Amino acid sequence: MKIDQLINEIRKKQSFLCIGLDVDLNKIPKHLLNEDDPIFAFNKAIIDATHHLCVAYKPNTAFYEAYGIKGWQALERTISYLNKEYPEIYTIADAKRGDIGNTSTMYAKAFFEDLGFDSVTVAPYMGKDSVEPFLAFKDKHTILLALTSNQGAFDFQTKSLDGLELYKHVLQTSITWKNAQNLMYVIGATKAEYLSEIRQIIPDNFLLVPGVGAQGGNLQEVCKYGMTENVGLLINSSRGIIYASQEKDFAQSAARKAEELQQQMHLVLSK
Amino acid sequence: MKIDQLINEIRKKQSFLCIGLDVDLNKIPKHLLNEDDPIFAFNKAIIDATHHLCVAYKPNTAFYEAYGIKGWQALERTISYLNKEYPEIYTIADAKRGDIGNTSTMYAKAFFEDLGFDSVTVAPYMGKDSVEPFLAFKDKHTILLALTSNQGAFDFQTKSLDGLELYKHVLQTSITWKNAQNLMYVIGATKAEYLSEIRQIIPDNFLLVPGVGAQGGNLQEVCKYGMTENVGLLINSSRGIIYASQEKDFAQSAARKAEELQQQMHLVLSK
């Protein structure tokens, strides 16, 4: 998907919400466990109930790999369903991959071509030649981990590296890479105060912001410091939406939670 | 597998060779493409021909994900075959995973419990709470990326972070984590001269060393600076062994290449 299509969709829906499809069979409504493919049944219901309130879905691949072949089948069915029924939706494979050059190309093909995702999250530790193979795909985005929302982010990411915090070094270095226009970045909402400095380095790139809701991040703070003329933000919520209820009305409950966030986003966009 | 079993196996076979099972359908002998599961057929032939010469196999998950469901089935069949037929062999899922806590647990379960690997490679960028979920598994190892064998390693890993190179910071910090006795590290063979300083920080941990052969690393150099009393090294070779020939005798050719390395290792161990 071209970035303009995503921006148009954000304007139209008055939403920059991304819903994380992190399906845990211990948390979904019990009646779904009788389905042939409970993971896909859950995703389909959530998607059908929320697609008008969000612009993106983000399955975290860990939750699918944990169920082996069946998990991968559910992931394939989910992305196929999205691409067929809701082609206007932006899709993110939250895979946090990254390997040496020819191997990164294999991952990129798997997520961009075979599965048909619009974007994939990638870890920066191995540097340029581990990321550029992802960037080479036209109209696909590589979402680089910069500053994550977990406590462990302070172990290395915020440490000073030759006088600059590691995550800023990742930002500054990555924008010099080939096809850097295809980069987005993961910036945790729990660290909204970092966003104004981040925007000095990457004024325009889209940021995927996890950690609003369950992890304690604040939407208004994130928008205040991180929003650009083209919005430039995708705010992700996973558990807070998809596990709003474990009863038969789970999809409607999820839609209500999504609508709460969408309404807050509408307010921000109307200002 | 307990580390003592691995060490015993190394002594017995006079080998600390790990063979990378990075199967690319464009590179395997053409006659295998008629098989129901060409990837598994290739792996089985390579394993049957080389298992007495090596102590570990390391499938890189990218090469399996690239083939979707069929790739995952081939990965499952490969690890099942290894665990059933050659339980003395140490197995490494080269997956380079890492995510926030509960998500890392999902990855750990997938690789350690469902698939039954002895170890998995993990990226350190997200810090302690992204790695400790892997370390919690008894008699399983977490192989943390420290200094990789690619050019991009110089983008961040070797940069000075508060006065110490990032990869050394990763080593020093990680050994303070809970269950750190379950850590091994990836150290590229192309940077053998770093090994003596690395051994000052982690004198005993096993190192998984890619980059001997195709990537230009030198076995003698790696052993000179990196070997410990308990050997402490797993030297990986992938393409140099498994693609030694594309003819019908490919498995025998692979065995000859593996034996060349095993003989060099025998010499080193006999000193």
Chai-1 contact restraints between the chains, C-beta under 6 A:
chainA,res_idxA,chainB,res_idxB,connection_type,confidence,min_distance_angstrom,max_distance_angstrom,comment,restraint_id
A,N60,B,T103,contact,1.0,0.0,6.0,A-B,restraint_1
A,A62,B,D99,contact,1.0,0.0,6.0,A-B,restraint_2
A,A62,B,T103,contact,1.0,0.0,6.0,A-B,restraint_3
A,A62,B,M106,contact,1.0,0.0,6.0,A-B,restraint_4
A,A62,B,Y107,contact,1.0,0.0,6.0,A-B,restraint_5
A,F63,B,M106,contact,1.0,0.0,6.0,A-B,restraint_6
A,E65,B,A110,contact,1.0,0.0,6.0,A-B,restraint_7
A,A66,B,M106,contact,1.0,0.0,6.0,A-B,restraint_8
A,A66,B,K109,contact,1.0,0.0,6.0,A-B,restraint_9
A,A66,B,A110,contact,1.0,0.0,6.0,A-B,restraint_10
A,G68,B,D114,contact,1.0,0.0,6.0,A-B,restraint_11
A,I69,B,W72,contact,1.0,0.0,6.0,A-B,restraint_12
A,W72,B,I69,contact,1.0,0.0,6.0,A-B,restraint_13
A,W72,B,W72,contact,1.0,0.0,6.0,A-B,restraint_14
A,K96,B,D99,contact,1.0,0.0,6.0,A-B,restraint_15
A,D99,B,A62,contact,1.0,0.0,6.0,A-B,restraint_16
A,D99,B,K96,contact,1.0,0.0,6.0,A-B,restraint_17
A,I100,B,N150,contact,1.0,0.0,6.0,A-B,restraint_18
A,T103,B,N60,contact,1.0,0.0,6.0,A-B,restraint_19
A,T103,B,A62,contact,1.0,0.0,6.0,A-B,restraint_20
A,M106,B,A62,contact,1.0,0.0,6.0,A-B,restraint_21
A,M106,B,F63,contact,1.0,0.0,6.0,A-B,restraint_22
A,M106,B,A66,contact,1.0,0.0,6.0,A-B,restraint_23
A,Y107,B,A62,contact,1.0,0.0,6.0,A-B,restraint_24
A,K109,B,A66,contact,1.0,0.0,6.0,A-B,restraint_25
A,A110,B,E65,contact,1.0,0.0,6.0,A-B,restraint_26
A,A110,B,A66,contact,1.0,0.0,6.0,A-B,restraint_27
A,D114,B,G68,contact,1.0,0.0,6.0,A-B,restraint_28
A,A123,B,A123,contact,1.0,0.0,6.0,A-B,restraint_29
A,A123,B,Y125,contact,1.0,0.0,6.0,A-B,restraint_30
A,Y125,B,A123,contact,1.0,0.0,6.0,A-B,restraint_31
A,Y125,B,Y125,contact,1.0,0.0,6.0,A-B,restraint_32
A,Y125,B,L145,contact,1.0,0.0,6.0,A-B,restraint_33
A,M126,B,T148,contact,1.0,0.0,6.0,A-B,restraint_34
A,M126,B,G152,contact,1.0,0.0,6.0,A-B,restraint_35
A,G127,B,G152,contact,1.0,0.0,6.0,A-B,restraint_36
A,G127,B,D155,contact,1.0,0.0,6.0,A-B,restraint_37
A,G127,B,F156,contact,1.0,0.0,6.0,A-B,restraint_38
A,K128,B,G152,contact,1.0,0.0,6.0,A-B,restraint_39
A,K128,B,D155,contact,1.0,0.0,6.0,A-B,restraint_40
A,D129,B,N150,contact,1.0,0.0,6.0,A-B,restraint_41
A,D129,B,Q151,contact,1.0,0.0,6.0,A-B,restraint_42
A,D129,B,G152,contact,1.0,0.0,6.0,A-B,restraint_43
A,S130,B,G152,contact,1.0,0.0,6.0,A-B,restraint_44
A,L145,B,Y125,contact,1.0,0.0,6.0,A-B,restraint_45
A,T148,B,M126,contact,1.0,0.0,6.0,A-B,restraint_46
A,N150,B,I100,contact,1.0,0.0,6.0,A-B,restraint_47
A,N150,B,D129,contact,1.0,0.0,6.0,A-B,restraint_48
A,Q151,B,D129,contact,1.0,0.0,6.0,A-B,restraint_49
A,G152,B,M126,contact,1.0,0.0,6.0,A-B,restraint_50
A,G152,B,G127,contact,1.0,0.0,6.0,A-B,restraint_51
A,G152,B,K128,contact,1.0,0.0,6.0,A-B,restraint_52
A,G152,B,D129,contact,1.0,0.0,6.0,A-B,restraint_53
A,G152,B,S130,contact,1.0,0.0,6.0,A-B,restraint_54
A,D155,B,G127,contact,1.0,0.0,6.0,A-B,restraint_55
A,D155,B,K128,contact,1.0,0.0,6.0,A-B,restraint_56
A,D155,B,T173,contact,1.0,0.0,6.0,A-B,restraint_57
A,F156,B,G127,contact,1.0,0.0,6.0,A-B,restraint_58
A,K159,B,L161,contact,1.0,0.0,6.0,A-B,restraint_59
A,K159,B,D162,contact,1.0,0.0,6.0,A-B,restraint_60
A,S160,B,D162,contact,1.0,0.0,6.0,A-B,restraint_61
A,L161,B,K159,contact,1.0,0.0,6.0,A-B,restraint_62
A,L161,B,L161,contact,1.0,0.0,6.0,A-B,restraint_63
A,D162,B,K159,contact,1.0,0.0,6.0,A-B,restraint_64
A,D162,B,S160,contact,1.0,0.0,6.0,A-B,restraint_65
A,T173,B,D155,contact,1.0,0.0,6.0,A-B,restraint_66
